[in-house]
Amino acid sequence: MNRMAGKDKKENGKRKSLRWSMVRRLIFGWFLPLFLMICGVIFLMTRNVLGQVEQTIQSSVEKTVEIMQIQLKDCETASKNASYMAVIAKYYRQFWGVEDRTEFRNSVEEFLRQQYAYDDNCRTAELVVLNEPGSCYYALNESNGGSYQDIRFFNTKARGKILKVAETLDTGTTLVGVEGKIYMVRNLVTSKFVPYAVLALELDQESLMKSYTGIWGYADAALYWNGELLVPGILANEGSPEHSYAYIMDALGEKDAVYEYKGGGYSHAYRRIKTYGGTMVLMVSLDNSVTYAEMAVMQYFFVILFLFMIPLVVQMMRFFHKKVTVPLRELIIAADTVREGELGIQIANREDNEEFYRMKESFNHMSLQLKNQFDRIYLEEIALRDAKIMALQSQINPHFLNNTLEIINWEARLNGNDKVSGMIEALSTMLEETMNRKEAQFHSVAEEVAYADAYLYIISQRFGAKFSCTKRIDERLMSLQVPRLIIQPIVENAVEHGMDITEQGRLEVRLYGREDGYLCIEVEDNGHLTKEDRKRIDRILSQDVEMSKEKRVSLGIRNVDQRLKMIYGPDCGLFIDSNENDDTVSTILLKMDVPSEQ
């Protein structure tokens, strides 16, 4: 009793050890791969989201840059009106040298108001006549916030820099930045291209930068012109290094557009624009909490999903091990025992669930039934074998039949009937090949062709001039070993079902080797495949054909296809189709290398 208790205790200890082994396998075979898979999915989806966000933002920045360039082009076109319309030039010639400049001022400023006071892209327009250094003719766009303070700023701080730039400008247009204000500057010239005035349009920054607020996650923007900060933005005033001109140029390098993802609160998109003889650099700050909100939600979802899966997986694995794995292992062991030949085996059935209880009961019952059936079939097979032996003994001896044909052949030759003699020889050849005295599965191509030739000779004698056959055979392949009786059934099928022998039957047999190591035997006849023929062929070569309903010739081509597939693999076999002339081509495909299990 103590010995049994010790044995049970030892078995219990083993079961605990097996459970901990299962836990270790669960950790390394399930949890760890699951964790790595989730991390991999998060990584791939994060990278995908980052790529999509970057592409979207770059595209948005590019579109807004195009809008800003269009606005600048509109301003440039507006500034050219001052030259092309020649109104100011007319007033300049008319009032040149007149001491009272009142009428000239009124005329020029009226023209400036008409052209620029209602332009959404302009705050002010200033005109400086070069032979009047202190002059300033202007127009205000009050709808954009233009005021006299802007004129005062122009006169005190911007005039000198703008006139200095205009000296080297000739007839072109450029941008000038002065302490955060942007001016579009161009010279007005006489007919001899001599500058007589300078036009400066103060551009409205809010109008130029308005399109950037539509960028996904837009937080702020800064604009540099030739290294000078024109539009500082709110974030740029905080002094972060990402907003410095040197940092931006270093980030751009040789590129004109760069997106820089930051793991903190903001990311940045940089864009360099070469225009008006200078370089404009744009920096757009983007709020990551907006642009990458989808990615954060995705990451939180996967983390929560993983945490919720841990207890569920643990419980499921415990249940699966106890209720499924162990009973299945017992059934597998018993099934393997039956497969090894130990029929009638019984397994203990102590299951507490209906499914496995019934499964084990069914297995035990099936095992007994299988043993009984095997015993009965074995006895029946012995009786059938004895019956076949007795039936064979009562049949005509095929060797006797072959010898009889040989005697008839000699009689025909002695009587000079060569046609009958030839047919008897062909029939004898076919009978000899069918008997297969050597019981060989393979023989040479020459032997296989000789067997097919014997059949073709009989057919040619039968149909005479209504049947013709040509052969194109690579003589180098005649010694190659191939399975027995594969060409004649295909030739017979072509004669019986393919060609119309009542008119003119034409047959061609081709045998050649392919460069990929396959031997190809083609039997072409002048018959045409109908839809019914195609269905019949597909049915015969299928796996679920009912053999008892098929004709002997049909079973012959199926036998060839099945044997080739069993010997060489599913890529070989018999393939029947039509060629470009609508003739039927039966192709036997097999490998040149003879399988070792011949």
C-alpha positions as CSV (number, residue, x, y, z in Angstrom):
1,M,0.0,0.0,0.0
2,N,2.8,2.4,0.9
3,R,4.5,1.4,-2.4
4,M,1.4,2.3,-4.4
5,A,1.1,5.6,-2.5
6,G,4.7,6.4,-3.3
7,K,4.1,5.5,-6.9
8,D,1.1,7.8,-7.1
9,K,3.0,10.6,-5.4
10,K,5.9,10.1,-7.9
11,E,3.4,10.3,-10.8
12,N,1.8,13.4,-9.4
13,G,5.2,15.0,-9.2
14,K,5.8,14.1,-12.8
15,R,2.5,15.7,-13.8
16,K,3.5,18.9,-12.1
17,S,6.8,18.9,-13.9
18,L,5.1,18.4,-17.2
19,R,2.8,21.3,-16.4
20,W,5.7,23.6,-15.8
21,S,7.3,22.3,-19.0
22,M,4.0,23.2,-20.7
23,V,4.2,26.7,-19.2
24,R,7.7,27.2,-20.5
25,R,6.7,26.1,-23.9
26,L,3.7,28.4,-23.7
27,I,5.9,31.3,-22.9
28,F,8.5,30.7,-25.6
29,G,6.3,29.1,-28.1
30,W,3.2,31.4,-27.8
31,F,3.6,34.5,-25.6
32,L,7.0,35.5,-26.9
33,P,6.1,35.0,-30.6
34,L,2.8,36.8,-30.0
35,F,4.6,39.7,-28.3
36,L,7.1,39.9,-31.1
37,M,4.4,39.7,-33.7
38,I,2.4,42.5,-32.1
39,C,5.6,44.6,-31.8
40,G,6.3,43.8,-35.5
41,V,2.8,44.8,-36.5
42,I,3.0,48.0,-34.5
43,F,6.4,48.8,-36.0
44,L,5.2,48.1,-39.6
45,M,2.0,50.0,-39.1
46,T,3.8,52.9,-37.4
47,R,6.3,53.1,-40.3
48,N,3.4,53.0,-42.7
49,V,1.5,55.8,-40.9
50,L,4.7,57.8,-40.7
51,G,5.2,57.4,-44.4
52,Q,1.6,58.3,-45.2
53,V,1.7,61.3,-42.9
54,E,5.0,62.5,-44.4
55,Q,3.7,62.1,-47.9
56,T,0.5,63.9,-47.1
57,I,2.3,66.8,-45.4
58,Q,4.9,67.1,-48.1
59,S,2.1,67.2,-50.7
60,S,0.2,69.7,-48.7
61,V,3.3,71.9,-48.3
62,E,4.0,71.7,-52.0
63,K,0.4,72.7,-52.9
64,T,0.5,75.7,-50.5
65,V,3.9,76.8,-51.9
66,E,2.4,76.7,-55.3
67,I,-0.5,78.9,-54.0
68,M,2.0,81.3,-52.5
69,Q,4.0,81.5,-55.7
70,I,0.8,82.2,-57.6
71,Q,0.1,85.0,-55.2
72,L,3.6,86.4,-55.7
73,K,3.1,86.1,-59.4
74,D,-0.1,88.1,-59.2
75,C,1.7,90.8,-57.2
76,E,4.5,90.8,-59.8
77,T,1.9,91.2,-62.6
78,A,0.2,94.0,-60.6
79,S,3.6,95.8,-60.2
80,K,4.2,95.5,-64.0
81,N,1.0,97.4,-64.6
82,A,2.7,100.5,-63.3
83,S,5.2,100.2,-66.2
84,Y,3.1,98.7,-69.0
85,M,0.1,101.1,-68.6
86,A,2.5,104.0,-68.8
87,V,0.2,106.2,-66.7
88,I,2.9,107.2,-64.2
89,A,5.4,107.8,-67.1
90,K,2.8,110.1,-68.7
91,Y,2.4,112.1,-65.5
92,Y,6.1,112.2,-65.0
93,R,6.7,113.7,-68.5
94,Q,3.8,116.1,-68.1
95,F,4.8,117.6,-64.8
96,W,8.6,117.3,-65.1
97,G,10.1,120.5,-63.9
98,V,6.9,121.9,-62.5
99,E,7.4,123.4,-59.1
100,D,3.9,122.7,-57.8
101,R,3.9,118.9,-57.4
102,T,0.3,118.8,-56.1
103,E,-1.4,117.7,-59.3
104,F,1.4,115.2,-60.0
105,R,1.0,113.7,-56.5
106,N,-2.8,113.5,-56.8
107,S,-2.6,111.9,-60.2
108,V,0.0,109.3,-59.2
109,E,-1.6,108.4,-55.9
110,E,-5.0,108.1,-57.6
111,F,-3.4,105.6,-60.0
112,L,-1.8,103.7,-57.1
113,R,-5.1,103.5,-55.3
114,Q,-6.9,102.1,-58.3
115,Q,-4.3,99.5,-58.9
116,Y,-3.3,98.4,-55.3
117,A,-5.7,99.7,-52.7
118,Y,-8.0,96.7,-53.3
119,D,-5.4,94.0,-53.9
120,D,-5.7,91.3,-51.2
121,N,-2.0,90.6,-51.4
122,C,-0.9,94.2,-50.7
123,R,-0.9,96.3,-47.6
124,T,0.6,99.5,-49.1
125,A,2.1,100.7,-52.4
126,E,5.0,103.3,-52.3
127,L,6.5,105.1,-55.3
128,V,9.8,107.0,-55.0
129,V,10.8,109.4,-57.8
130,L,14.6,109.2,-58.2
131,N,15.1,112.9,-58.9
132,E,13.1,113.7,-55.7
133,P,15.0,111.7,-53.1
134,G,12.6,112.7,-50.3
135,S,9.4,112.0,-52.2
136,C,7.0,109.2,-51.3
137,Y,3.8,108.7,-53.2
138,Y,1.6,106.0,-51.7
139,A,-1.7,104.2,-51.5
140,L,-3.1,102.2,-48.5
141,N,-5.2,99.0,-48.6
142,E,-7.2,99.5,-45.4
143,S,-9.0,96.2,-45.7
144,N,-5.7,94.4,-45.1
145,G,-4.7,96.7,-42.3
146,G,-2.6,99.2,-44.2
147,S,-2.0,102.4,-42.2
148,Y,0.1,105.5,-42.1
149,Q,2.4,103.7,-39.7
150,D,3.4,101.5,-42.6
151,I,4.3,104.6,-44.7
152,R,6.3,106.0,-41.7
153,F,8.1,102.7,-41.4
154,F,8.9,102.8,-45.1
155,N,10.3,106.3,-45.0
156,T,12.4,105.8,-41.9
157,K,13.7,102.2,-42.2
158,A,12.9,100.7,-45.6
159,R,13.5,103.4,-48.1
160,G,17.3,103.3,-48.0
161,K,17.6,99.5,-48.3
162,I,15.0,99.4,-51.1
163,L,16.7,102.2,-53.2
164,K,20.1,100.5,-52.8
165,V,18.7,97.2,-54.0
166,A,16.9,99.0,-56.9
167,E,20.3,100.4,-58.2
168,T,21.3,96.8,-59.3
169,L,17.8,95.7,-60.3
170,D,17.6,97.0,-63.8
171,T,14.0,96.0,-65.2
172,G,13.6,93.0,-63.1
173,T,11.5,92.3,-59.9
174,T,12.8,91.2,-56.5
175,L,11.8,90.9,-52.9
176,V,13.3,92.9,-50.0
177,G,12.8,92.1,-46.4
178,V,13.1,94.8,-43.7
179,E,12.5,93.9,-40.1
180,G,9.7,91.4,-40.8
181,K,8.1,93.3,-43.6
182,I,8.2,92.0,-47.2
183,Y,8.4,94.4,-50.2
184,M,8.2,93.6,-53.9
185,V,10.4,96.1,-55.7
186,R,10.8,97.1,-59.3
187,N,12.2,100.1,-61.3
188,L,10.0,102.2,-63.6
189,V,12.1,103.2,-66.6
190,T,11.9,105.6,-69.5
191,S,11.7,104.6,-73.1
192,K,15.5,104.4,-73.1
193,F,15.4,102.0,-70.1
194,V,16.7,104.7,-67.7
195,P,15.1,104.3,-64.2
196,Y,13.1,107.3,-63.1
197,A,11.2,105.8,-60.1
198,V,11.1,102.8,-57.8
199,L,7.8,101.0,-57.0
200,A,7.6,99.1,-53.7
201,L,4.6,97.0,-52.8
202,E,4.4,95.9,-49.1
203,L,3.0,92.4,-49.2
204,D,0.4,91.2,-46.7
205,Q,1.9,88.4,-44.7
206,E,-1.4,87.0,-43.5
207,S,-2.6,86.7,-47.1
208,L,0.6,85.0,-48.2
209,M,0.6,82.6,-45.3
210,K,-3.1,82.0,-45.1
211,S,-3.0,78.9,-47.3
212,Y,-0.6,77.2,-44.9
213,T,-3.2,77.0,-42.1
214,G,-5.0,74.3,-44.1
215,I,-2.1,71.9,-43.7
216,W,-3.0,68.9,-41.6
217,G,-1.8,69.5,-38.0
218,Y,-0.6,73.1,-38.8
219,A,0.7,74.9,-35.7
220,D,2.9,77.7,-37.0
221,A,5.1,78.9,-39.9
222,A,8.2,81.0,-40.4
223,L,9.5,82.5,-43.6
224,Y,13.1,83.6,-44.4
225,W,14.2,85.6,-47.4
226,N,18.0,85.4,-48.2
227,G,18.6,84.5,-44.6
228,E,16.5,87.2,-43.0
229,L,13.5,86.2,-40.9
230,L,10.5,87.9,-42.5
231,V,7.6,85.9,-40.9
232,P,8.9,84.8,-37.4
233,G,5.8,82.9,-36.3
234,I,4.9,82.2,-32.6
235,L,7.1,79.2,-32.0
236,A,10.1,80.8,-33.7
237,N,10.1,83.4,-30.9
238,E,10.7,80.7,-28.4
239,G,14.3,80.2,-29.6
240,S,14.1,76.5,-30.5
241,P,17.0,75.4,-32.7
242,E,14.7,73.9,-35.3
243,H,13.6,77.5,-36.2
244,S,17.1,78.9,-36.7
245,Y,18.2,79.6,-40.3
246,A,21.4,77.7,-39.9
247,Y,19.6,74.6,-38.6
248,I,17.1,74.7,-41.4
249,M,19.8,75.0,-44.1
250,D,21.7,72.1,-42.6
251,A,18.6,70.0,-42.5
252,L,17.8,70.8,-46.2
253,G,21.3,70.1,-47.4
254,E,21.1,69.6,-51.2
255,K,17.4,69.0,-51.1
256,D,14.6,71.6,-51.6
257,A,12.0,69.8,-49.4
258,V,12.5,67.9,-46.1
259,Y,10.1,66.6,-43.5
260,E,11.6,66.1,-40.0
261,Y,9.7,64.0,-37.6
262,K,10.2,64.7,-33.9
263,G,9.0,62.5,-31.2
264,G,8.0,65.4,-29.0
265,G,5.2,67.8,-29.5
266,Y,6.0,69.2,-33.0
267,S,7.5,68.1,-36.3
268,H,8.7,70.4,-39.0
269,A,8.5,70.6,-42.8
270,Y,11.2,72.7,-44.6
271,R,10.9,74.0,-48.1
272,R,13.4,76.0,-50.1
273,I,12.1,78.2,-53.0
274,K,14.5,80.0,-55.4
275,T,12.7,83.0,-56.9
276,Y,13.3,86.6,-57.8
277,G,17.0,86.2,-57.7
278,G,17.1,85.1,-54.1
279,T,16.2,82.2,-51.8
280,M,13.0,81.9,-49.8
281,V,13.0,79.3,-47.0
282,L,9.7,78.2,-45.4
283,M,9.4,76.3,-42.1
284,V,6.1,74.8,-41.1
285,S,5.6,73.5,-37.6
286,L,3.1,70.6,-37.2
287,D,1.3,69.4,-34.0
288,N,2.1,65.7,-33.6
289,S,-0.9,65.2,-31.4
290,V,-3.0,65.9,-34.5
291,T,-1.0,64.4,-37.3
292,Y,-0.2,61.1,-35.4
293,A,-3.3,60.7,-33.4
294,E,-4.2,57.7,-35.4
295,M,-0.9,56.1,-34.7
296,A,-1.2,56.7,-30.9
297,V,-4.7,55.2,-30.9
298,M,-3.4,52.2,-32.8
299,Q,-0.5,51.6,-30.4
300,Y,-2.8,51.9,-27.3
301,F,-5.2,49.5,-28.9
302,F,-2.5,46.8,-29.5
303,V,-1.2,47.3,-25.9
304,I,-4.6,46.9,-24.4
305,L,-5.4,44.0,-26.7
306,F,-2.2,42.2,-25.6
307,L,-2.9,42.8,-21.9
308,F,-6.4,41.4,-22.3
309,M,-5.2,38.4,-24.2
310,I,-2.8,37.2,-21.5
311,P,-5.3,35.8,-19.0
312,L,-7.5,34.5,-21.8
313,V,-4.7,32.7,-23.5
314,V,-3.5,31.2,-20.2
315,Q,-7.0,29.8,-19.4
316,M,-7.5,28.6,-23.0
317,M,-4.1,26.8,-23.1
318,R,-4.8,25.1,-19.7
319,F,-8.2,24.0,-20.9
320,F,-6.9,22.9,-24.3
321,H,-4.1,20.9,-22.8
322,K,-6.3,19.1,-20.3
323,K,-9.5,18.6,-22.4
324,V,-8.1,18.3,-25.9
325,T,-4.3,17.7,-26.1
326,V,-4.2,14.8,-23.7
327,P,-7.2,12.8,-25.1
328,L,-6.0,13.5,-28.6
329,R,-2.5,12.2,-27.8
330,E,-4.0,9.0,-26.5
331,L,-6.1,8.6,-29.7
332,I,-3.0,9.3,-31.9
333,I,-0.9,6.7,-30.0
334,A,-3.7,4.1,-30.4
335,A,-4.1,5.0,-34.1
336,D,-0.4,4.6,-34.7
337,T,-0.5,1.2,-33.0
338,V,-3.3,0.1,-35.3
339,R,-1.4,1.4,-38.3
340,E,1.6,-0.7,-37.3
341,G,-0.7,-3.8,-37.5
342,E,-1.9,-4.3,-34.0
343,L,-5.6,-4.5,-34.7
344,G,-8.3,-4.6,-32.1
345,I,-6.5,-2.4,-29.6
346,Q,-8.7,-0.8,-26.9
347,I,-8.0,2.5,-25.0
348,A,-9.3,3.4,-21.5
349,N,-12.2,5.8,-21.6
350,R,-12.5,8.1,-18.5
351,E,-13.4,11.3,-20.3
352,D,-16.0,13.6,-18.6
353,N,-17.0,15.4,-21.8
354,E,-19.4,13.9,-24.3
355,E,-17.4,14.5,-27.5
356,F,-14.2,12.7,-26.5
357,Y,-16.1,10.0,-24.6
358,R,-18.0,9.2,-27.8
359,M,-14.9,9.5,-29.9
360,K,-13.0,7.0,-27.8
361,E,-16.0,4.7,-27.8
362,S,-16.2,4.9,-31.5
363,F,-12.5,4.2,-31.9
364,N,-12.7,1.1,-29.7
365,H,-15.7,-0.1,-31.7
366,M,-14.0,0.7,-35.0
367,S,-10.8,-1.1,-33.9
368,L,-12.7,-4.3,-33.2
369,Q,-14.7,-4.0,-36.4
370,L,-11.5,-3.4,-38.4
371,K,-10.0,-6.5,-36.9
372,N,-13.1,-8.6,-37.8
373,Q,-13.3,-7.1,-41.3
374,F,-9.6,-7.8,-41.9
375,D,-9.9,-11.4,-40.9
376,R,-12.9,-11.9,-43.1
377,I,-11.4,-10.1,-46.1
378,Y,-8.2,-12.1,-45.7
379,L,-10.1,-15.4,-45.9
380,E,-12.1,-14.1,-48.9
381,E,-8.9,-13.1,-50.7
382,I,-7.4,-16.5,-50.2
383,A,-10.5,-18.1,-51.6
384,L,-10.6,-15.7,-54.6
385,R,-7.0,-16.3,-55.3
386,D,-7.6,-20.1,-55.4
387,A,-10.5,-19.5,-57.8
388,K,-8.4,-17.3,-60.1
389,I,-5.7,-20.0,-60.2
390,M,-8.3,-22.6,-61.2
391,A,-9.8,-20.3,-63.9
392,L,-6.3,-19.5,-65.4
393,Q,-5.5,-23.2,-65.5
394,S,-8.7,-23.7,-67.6
395,Q,-7.8,-21.0,-70.1
396,I,-5.8,-21.4,-73.3
397,N,-2.1,-21.1,-72.7
398,P,-0.9,-17.8,-74.2
399,H,2.4,-19.4,-75.1
400,F,0.5,-22.1,-77.0
401,L,-1.4,-19.3,-78.8
402,N,1.8,-17.5,-79.8
403,N,3.4,-20.7,-81.1
404,T,0.2,-21.4,-83.1
405,L,0.5,-17.9,-84.7
406,E,4.1,-18.7,-85.6
407,I,3.0,-21.9,-87.4
408,I,0.3,-20.1,-89.4
409,N,2.8,-17.4,-90.3
410,W,5.2,-20.0,-91.9
411,E,2.3,-21.6,-93.7
412,A,1.4,-18.1,-95.2
413,R,4.9,-17.5,-96.3
414,L,5.2,-20.9,-97.9
415,N,2.0,-20.1,-99.8
416,G,3.4,-16.7,-100.9
417,N,0.8,-14.6,-99.0
418,D,3.1,-11.9,-97.6
419,K,0.3,-9.6,-96.5
420,V,-1.2,-12.2,-94.2
421,S,2.3,-13.1,-93.0
422,G,3.0,-9.5,-92.2
423,M,-0.2,-9.1,-90.2
424,I,0.4,-12.3,-88.3
425,E,4.0,-11.1,-87.4
426,A,2.6,-7.8,-86.2
427,L,-0.1,-9.5,-84.1
428,S,2.6,-11.9,-82.7
429,T,4.8,-8.9,-81.8
430,M,1.9,-7.3,-79.9
431,L,1.0,-10.5,-78.2
432,E,4.6,-11.1,-77.1
433,E,4.8,-7.5,-75.7
434,T,1.5,-7.9,-73.9
435,M,2.6,-11.2,-72.3
436,N,5.7,-9.5,-70.8
437,R,7.6,-12.6,-70.1
438,K,10.4,-10.7,-68.3
439,E,7.8,-8.9,-66.2
440,A,9.7,-5.6,-66.7
441,Q,8.1,-2.3,-66.0
442,F,10.5,-0.4,-68.3
443,H,12.0,-1.1,-71.7
444,S,13.8,0.9,-74.5
445,V,12.2,3.4,-76.8
446,A,13.1,1.1,-79.7
447,E,11.0,-1.7,-78.2
448,E,8.1,0.7,-77.5
449,V,8.2,2.1,-81.0
450,A,8.3,-1.5,-82.4
451,Y,5.1,-2.4,-80.5
452,A,3.4,0.7,-81.8
453,D,4.6,-0.1,-85.4
454,A,3.1,-3.5,-85.2
455,Y,-0.3,-2.0,-84.4
456,L,0.1,0.7,-87.1
457,Y,0.9,-2.1,-89.7
458,I,-2.3,-3.9,-88.9
459,I,-4.3,-0.6,-89.2
460,S,-2.6,0.3,-92.5
461,Q,-3.5,-3.2,-93.9
462,R,-7.0,-2.8,-92.6
463,F,-7.7,0.7,-94.2
464,G,-5.2,0.7,-97.0
465,A,-4.9,4.1,-98.9
466,K,-7.3,5.8,-96.5
467,F,-4.7,5.8,-93.8
468,S,-1.2,7.3,-93.8
469,C,1.3,7.6,-90.9
470,T,4.6,9.4,-90.7
471,K,7.2,9.3,-87.9
472,R,9.8,11.8,-86.8
473,I,11.9,10.1,-84.1
474,D,15.2,11.2,-82.7
475,E,17.4,8.1,-83.2
476,R,19.7,9.2,-80.4
477,L,16.9,8.4,-77.9
478,M,16.2,4.8,-79.0
479,S,18.1,3.3,-76.1
480,L,16.3,5.4,-73.5
481,Q,14.3,3.5,-70.9
482,V,10.6,4.3,-70.8
483,P,7.5,2.6,-69.2
484,R,5.9,-0.2,-71.3
485,L,2.8,0.2,-73.4
486,I,2.5,4.0,-73.4
487,I,2.5,4.9,-77.2
488,Q,0.2,2.2,-78.7
489,P,-2.9,3.1,-76.5
490,I,-2.6,6.8,-77.6
491,V,-2.2,5.8,-81.3
492,E,-5.2,3.5,-80.9
493,N,-7.2,6.3,-79.4
494,A,-6.3,8.6,-82.3
495,V,-7.4,6.0,-84.8
496,E,-10.6,4.9,-83.1
497,H,-11.8,8.4,-81.9
498,G,-9.8,11.1,-83.5
499,M,-9.5,10.9,-87.3
500,D,-12.3,10.2,-89.8
501,I,-11.0,7.0,-91.4
502,T,-13.8,6.8,-93.9
503,E,-12.3,9.8,-95.8
504,Q,-8.6,10.1,-95.2
505,G,-6.9,9.4,-91.9
506,R,-3.6,11.1,-91.3
507,L,-1.3,10.4,-88.3
508,E,2.1,11.7,-87.3
509,V,4.3,10.4,-84.4
510,R,7.1,12.6,-83.1
511,L,9.6,11.7,-80.4
512,Y,12.2,14.2,-79.2
513,G,14.0,15.4,-76.1
514,R,13.6,18.8,-74.5
515,E,16.3,20.9,-73.0
516,D,14.7,20.8,-69.6
517,G,15.2,17.0,-69.3
518,Y,11.8,15.9,-70.4
519,L,11.0,13.4,-73.2
520,C,8.2,14.4,-75.4
521,I,6.1,12.0,-77.5
522,E,3.5,13.6,-79.7
523,V,0.7,11.8,-81.7
524,E,-1.0,14.2,-84.1
525,D,-4.1,13.2,-86.1
526,N,-6.3,15.2,-88.5
527,G,-9.3,14.8,-86.3
528,H,-11.0,17.8,-84.7
529,L,-11.9,18.1,-81.0
530,T,-15.5,19.1,-80.4
531,K,-16.9,20.4,-77.1
532,E,-18.2,16.9,-76.4
533,D,-14.8,15.4,-77.1
534,R,-13.2,17.9,-74.7
535,K,-15.6,17.0,-72.0
536,R,-15.1,13.3,-72.5
537,I,-11.3,13.6,-72.3
538,D,-11.5,15.7,-69.2
539,R,-13.8,13.2,-67.6
540,I,-11.5,10.2,-68.5
541,L,-8.4,11.9,-67.2
542,S,-10.1,13.1,-64.0
543,Q,-9.7,11.3,-60.6
544,D,-13.4,10.5,-60.0
545,V,-14.3,8.8,-63.3
546,E,-16.5,5.7,-63.1
547,M,-14.4,3.1,-64.8
548,S,-17.2,0.6,-65.4
549,K,-18.9,2.9,-67.8
550,E,-15.9,3.7,-70.1
551,K,-14.8,1.9,-73.2
552,R,-11.5,-0.1,-73.4
553,V,-9.7,2.5,-75.5
554,S,-10.7,5.3,-73.1
555,L,-9.5,3.3,-70.2
556,G,-6.2,2.7,-72.1
557,I,-5.4,6.5,-72.3
558,R,-6.4,7.0,-68.7
559,N,-4.1,4.1,-67.7
560,V,-1.2,5.8,-69.5
561,D,-1.8,9.1,-67.8
562,Q,-2.1,7.6,-64.3
563,R,1.0,5.4,-64.7
564,L,3.1,8.3,-65.8
565,K,1.9,10.5,-63.0
566,M,2.6,7.8,-60.4
567,I,6.1,7.1,-61.8
568,Y,7.4,10.6,-62.7
569,G,5.1,13.0,-60.7
570,P,2.1,15.2,-61.4
571,D,4.0,17.4,-63.9
572,C,4.1,14.4,-66.3
573,G,1.3,12.5,-68.0
574,L,-0.9,12.7,-71.0
575,F,-2.1,16.0,-72.4
576,I,-4.6,16.2,-75.4
577,D,-5.3,19.5,-77.2
578,S,-5.7,21.2,-80.6
579,N,-2.9,22.9,-82.5
580,E,-3.0,25.9,-84.8
581,N,-4.4,23.8,-87.7
582,D,-7.2,22.5,-85.5
583,D,-5.7,19.0,-85.6
584,T,-5.6,17.0,-82.4
585,V,-2.3,16.5,-80.7
586,S,-1.8,14.0,-77.9
587,T,1.4,14.7,-75.9
588,I,3.1,12.1,-73.7
589,L,5.4,13.9,-71.3
590,L,7.9,12.1,-69.1
591,K,11.3,12.6,-67.6
592,M,14.4,11.1,-69.3
593,D,15.9,10.0,-66.0
594,V,14.4,6.6,-65.0
595,P,13.2,6.6,-61.4
596,S,15.2,4.5,-59.0
597,E,12.1,2.6,-57.9
598,Q,11.6,0.9,-61.2
